[in-house]
């Protein structure tokens, strides 16, 4: 203790200088918008770069699992290609050639940071503005939906995952077509809720939940999960439905960012409706 006091007394001028520098920087970044924005951007870039380097090492030990995932995705794409060929051939008699999801563009990305144990979970990708990524684009994995892009920088992007209370997607029952929002209320990272499904709809454990057509973020029919359990609460009009998410957020590595090429036009129509304007 005596040695510590001697050290503090001997170096008090230097320590006071450091303290005043820290206080000065705090006031500069707290009360000056430009400096604050520059600090946050630099901090985000450094953090994303560190996460990217760390994940490069971690991903080396996941190569076997990644190869399996890529093989499954390759099989799915081949099946989709077969389906397109079949549909095109069947409809060619009337000269109406079918294109699946032709109004969507996909940007491959690697997950460099992800969390599952917080109330508000985020996901960071190694693709950014220079790659064509923009806010409000959807994020999907080979298994199903992942989340939505919120913030974009030049080389990285960050978004809400499904495991975030501030965001939910529009979903529907694949079997019946009834739709409602999904919500994650915390706790188990594998379980979310499907809301606003009325009692007259027939349900069964294992029923498939997919994205609906009422979203400008995802194409219709993207996998979300399956019904894990459901019940009829007394005095309510809607089921309480728990769904098991298809995406394993603890092992997710590679994703695709979904760009809806018609989103600008859809947003313009929404604005016209909100402003009470009509087209005669």
C-alpha positions as CSV (number, residue, x, y, z in Angstrom):
1,X,0.0,0.0,0.0
2,X,2.8,2.4,0.9
3,X,4.5,1.5,-2.4
4,X,1.3,2.4,-4.3
5,X,1.1,5.8,-2.6
6,X,4.7,6.6,-3.4
7,X,4.1,5.7,-7.0
8,X,1.0,7.9,-7.2
9,X,2.7,10.8,-5.5
10,X,5.8,10.4,-7.8
11,X,3.7,10.3,-11.0
12,X,0.7,12.4,-10.0
13,X,1.3,14.9,-12.8
14,X,1.3,12.2,-15.5
15,X,-1.8,10.5,-14.0
16,X,-3.6,13.8,-13.7
17,X,-2.8,14.5,-17.4
18,X,-4.3,11.1,-18.5
19,X,-7.4,11.7,-16.4
20,X,-8.0,15.2,-17.9
21,X,-7.5,13.8,-21.4
22,X,-10.1,11.1,-20.8
23,X,-12.5,13.6,-19.4
24,X,-11.9,16.0,-22.4
25,X,-12.5,13.2,-24.9
26,X,-15.7,12.2,-23.1
27,X,-17.1,15.7,-23.4
28,X,-16.0,16.0,-27.0
29,X,-17.7,12.8,-28.1
30,X,-20.7,13.4,-25.9
31,X,-21.6,16.9,-26.9
32,X,-20.4,17.2,-30.5
33,X,-22.4,15.3,-33.1
34,X,-19.8,15.1,-35.8
35,X,-17.1,13.7,-33.5
36,X,-19.6,11.3,-31.9
37,X,-20.6,9.9,-35.4
38,X,-17.0,9.6,-36.4
39,X,-16.1,7.8,-33.2
40,X,-19.1,5.4,-33.5
41,X,-18.3,4.6,-37.1
42,X,-14.6,4.0,-36.3
43,X,-15.5,1.8,-33.3
44,X,-17.9,-0.2,-35.4
45,X,-15.3,-0.8,-38.1
46,X,-12.7,-1.9,-35.6
47,X,-15.1,-4.2,-33.8
48,X,-16.3,-5.7,-37.0
49,X,-12.7,-6.3,-38.2
50,X,-11.8,-8.0,-34.9
51,X,-14.9,-10.2,-35.1
52,X,-14.0,-11.1,-38.7
53,X,-10.5,-12.1,-37.8
54,X,-11.6,-14.1,-34.8
55,X,-14.3,-15.9,-36.8
56,X,-11.8,-16.9,-39.5
57,X,-10.1,-19.0,-36.9
58,X,-13.3,-20.4,-35.4
59,X,-14.8,-21.2,-38.8
60,X,-11.8,-23.4,-39.6
61,X,-13.0,-25.9,-37.1
62,X,-16.5,-25.8,-38.5
63,X,-15.6,-26.8,-42.0
64,X,-17.1,-30.3,-41.8
65,X,-20.5,-29.0,-40.7
66,X,-20.3,-26.2,-43.3
67,X,-19.7,-28.7,-46.0
68,X,-22.7,-30.7,-45.0
69,X,-24.8,-27.5,-45.1
70,X,-23.5,-26.5,-48.5
71,X,-24.2,-30.0,-49.9
72,X,-27.8,-29.7,-48.6
73,X,-28.2,-26.3,-50.1
74,X,-26.8,-27.5,-53.4
75,X,-29.3,-30.3,-53.5
76,X,-32.1,-27.8,-52.7
77,X,-31.0,-25.5,-55.6
78,X,-30.8,-28.4,-58.0
79,X,-34.4,-29.4,-57.0
80,X,-35.5,-25.8,-57.5
81,X,-33.9,-25.8,-60.9
82,X,-35.7,-29.0,-61.8
83,X,-38.9,-27.4,-60.7
84,X,-38.4,-24.3,-62.8
85,X,-37.6,-26.5,-65.9
86,X,-40.8,-28.5,-65.3
87,X,-43.0,-25.5,-64.8
88,X,-41.6,-23.7,-67.8
89,X,-42.2,-26.8,-70.0
90,X,-45.8,-27.2,-68.7
91,X,-46.7,-23.6,-69.3
92,X,-44.9,-23.2,-72.6
93,X,-48.1,-24.3,-74.5
94,X,-49.6,-20.9,-73.6
95,X,-46.3,-19.1,-74.1
96,X,-46.3,-17.9,-70.4
97,X,-42.9,-18.7,-69.1
98,X,-42.7,-18.9,-65.3
99,X,-39.9,-17.3,-63.3
100,X,-39.7,-18.0,-59.6
101,X,-38.7,-15.0,-57.4
102,X,-37.4,-13.1,-60.4
103,X,-38.0,-9.8,-58.5
104,X,-35.4,-10.8,-55.8
105,X,-31.6,-10.6,-55.8
106,X,-29.5,-12.5,-53.4
107,X,-26.1,-11.4,-51.9
108,X,-24.1,-14.1,-50.2
109,X,-22.5,-13.1,-46.8
110,X,-20.6,-14.6,-43.9
111,X,-21.6,-14.1,-40.3
112,X,-18.8,-12.5,-38.3
113,X,-20.8,-11.9,-35.1
114,X,-24.0,-13.2,-33.6
115,X,-25.7,-13.5,-30.3
116,X,-28.6,-15.6,-28.9
117,X,-28.7,-15.0,-25.2
118,X,-29.7,-11.4,-25.0
119,X,-33.1,-9.6,-25.1
120,X,-32.1,-7.8,-28.2
121,X,-29.9,-10.0,-30.4
122,X,-28.0,-8.7,-33.4
123,X,-26.1,-10.3,-36.3
124,X,-23.1,-8.8,-38.1
125,X,-22.2,-9.7,-41.8
126,X,-19.0,-9.2,-43.8
127,X,-20.8,-7.5,-46.6
128,X,-21.8,-3.8,-46.8
129,X,-22.6,-0.8,-48.9
130,X,-20.0,-1.6,-51.6
131,X,-21.6,-5.0,-52.1
132,X,-25.1,-3.6,-52.6
133,X,-26.4,-4.2,-49.1
134,X,-28.9,-1.7,-47.8
135,X,-31.1,-1.3,-44.6
136,X,-34.4,-3.2,-44.5
137,X,-33.1,-6.1,-46.6
138,X,-34.0,-9.5,-45.4
139,X,-31.4,-12.1,-44.2
140,X,-31.9,-15.8,-44.9
141,X,-30.0,-19.0,-44.3
142,X,-30.3,-22.4,-46.1
143,X,-32.6,-23.4,-43.2
144,X,-34.9,-20.4,-43.1
145,X,-35.2,-16.7,-42.2
146,X,-32.5,-15.1,-40.1
147,X,-33.4,-11.4,-39.7
148,X,-33.3,-8.0,-41.3
149,X,-30.5,-5.5,-42.0
150,X,-30.6,-2.4,-39.9
151,X,-27.3,-0.5,-40.2
152,X,-24.9,-0.6,-43.2
153,X,-21.2,0.5,-43.5
154,X,-18.9,0.3,-46.4
155,X,-17.7,-3.3,-45.7
156,X,-20.0,-4.6,-43.0
157,X,-23.7,-4.7,-42.1
158,X,-25.5,-5.3,-38.9
159,X,-29.2,-6.3,-38.4
160,X,-31.8,-7.6,-36.0
161,X,-32.1,-11.4,-35.9
162,X,-35.4,-13.2,-35.3
163,X,-34.2,-13.3,-31.7
164,X,-34.9,-9.6,-31.2
165,X,-38.0,-8.3,-29.5
166,X,-37.9,-5.1,-31.6
167,X,-38.6,-7.0,-34.9
168,X,-40.9,-9.7,-36.2
169,X,-41.8,-11.1,-39.7
170,X,-45.1,-11.7,-41.3
171,X,-45.7,-15.5,-41.4
172,X,-48.4,-17.9,-42.5
173,X,-49.5,-21.5,-42.0
174,X,-48.4,-23.3,-45.2
175,X,-51.3,-25.7,-45.0
176,X,-54.2,-23.3,-44.6
177,X,-52.7,-19.9,-45.6
178,X,-53.8,-18.1,-42.4
179,X,-51.3,-15.5,-41.5
180,X,-50.0,-13.5,-38.5
181,X,-46.8,-12.0,-37.1
182,X,-44.1,-14.0,-35.4
183,X,-42.5,-12.8,-32.2
184,X,-39.6,-13.8,-30.0
185,X,-40.2,-13.0,-26.3
186,X,-36.8,-14.1,-25.0
187,X,-35.6,-17.3,-23.3
188,X,-35.2,-20.3,-25.6
189,X,-33.3,-19.3,-28.8
190,X,-35.1,-22.1,-30.7
191,X,-38.7,-21.1,-29.9
192,X,-40.8,-18.1,-31.1
193,X,-44.5,-17.4,-31.2
194,X,-47.0,-17.1,-34.0
195,X,-49.8,-14.6,-33.2
196,X,-53.3,-13.8,-34.3
197,X,-54.4,-17.2,-35.6
198,X,-58.1,-17.7,-34.8
199,X,-59.6,-20.8,-33.1
200,X,-61.5,-22.0,-36.2
201,X,-58.2,-22.8,-38.0
202,X,-57.2,-26.4,-37.7
203,X,-53.7,-26.9,-36.3
204,X,-51.4,-29.8,-35.7
205,X,-48.0,-30.1,-34.1
206,X,-45.4,-30.2,-36.9
207,X,-47.4,-27.9,-39.3
208,X,-45.0,-25.8,-41.4
209,X,-44.7,-22.0,-40.9
210,X,-43.4,-19.9,-43.8
211,X,-43.1,-16.2,-44.8
212,X,-46.3,-14.7,-46.1
213,X,-46.8,-12.5,-49.2
214,X,-47.5,-9.4,-47.0
215,X,-43.8,-8.6,-46.5
216,X,-41.6,-6.5,-48.7
217,X,-38.6,-8.0,-47.0
218,X,-38.8,-11.7,-47.8
219,X,-40.1,-13.7,-50.8
220,X,-43.2,-15.7,-49.9
221,X,-42.7,-19.3,-48.8
222,X,-39.3,-19.0,-47.0
223,X,-39.1,-21.5,-44.2
224,X,-39.6,-20.1,-40.6
225,X,-40.2,-23.2,-38.6
226,X,-42.8,-25.7,-37.4
227,X,-45.5,-25.7,-34.7
228,X,-44.0,-26.9,-31.5
229,X,-47.1,-26.6,-29.3
230,X,-50.4,-24.7,-29.2
231,X,-53.4,-24.1,-26.8
232,X,-56.7,-22.2,-26.6
233,X,-56.5,-19.7,-23.7
234,X,-59.8,-19.1,-21.9
235,X,-61.5,-15.8,-22.8
236,X,-59.3,-15.3,-25.9
237,X,-60.0,-15.4,-29.6
238,X,-56.6,-16.5,-30.8
239,X,-54.3,-19.5,-30.2
240,X,-51.1,-19.4,-28.3
241,X,-48.7,-21.0,-30.7
242,X,-45.1,-21.8,-30.1
243,X,-43.0,-22.6,-33.2
244,X,-39.6,-24.2,-33.4
245,X,-37.4,-22.1,-35.6
246,X,-35.8,-23.8,-38.5
247,X,-32.6,-21.8,-38.4
248,X,-30.1,-22.9,-35.7
249,X,-28.8,-19.5,-34.6
250,X,-26.0,-21.0,-32.6
251,X,-24.3,-22.6,-35.6
252,X,-25.2,-20.1,-38.4
253,X,-22.2,-19.2,-40.6
254,X,-23.3,-18.4,-44.1
255,X,-26.4,-16.4,-45.1
256,X,-27.9,-14.5,-48.1
257,X,-29.1,-10.9,-48.0
258,X,-32.4,-10.6,-50.0
259,X,-32.9,-7.5,-52.2
260,X,-36.5,-7.0,-53.2
261,X,-36.2,-5.2,-56.6
262,X,-39.8,-4.0,-56.4
263,X,-39.5,-2.6,-52.9
264,X,-39.2,1.1,-53.9
265,X,-42.4,0.9,-56.0
266,X,-44.3,-0.9,-53.2
267,X,-43.1,1.7,-50.7
268,X,-44.3,4.5,-53.0
269,X,-47.7,2.9,-53.2
270,X,-47.8,2.6,-49.4
271,X,-46.9,6.3,-49.1
272,X,-49.7,7.3,-51.5
273,X,-52.2,5.3,-49.5
274,X,-51.0,6.8,-46.2
275,X,-51.3,10.3,-47.6
276,X,-54.8,9.7,-49.0
277,X,-53.8,10.0,-52.6
278,X,-55.4,7.9,-55.3
279,X,-54.7,7.4,-59.0
280,X,-57.7,8.0,-61.2
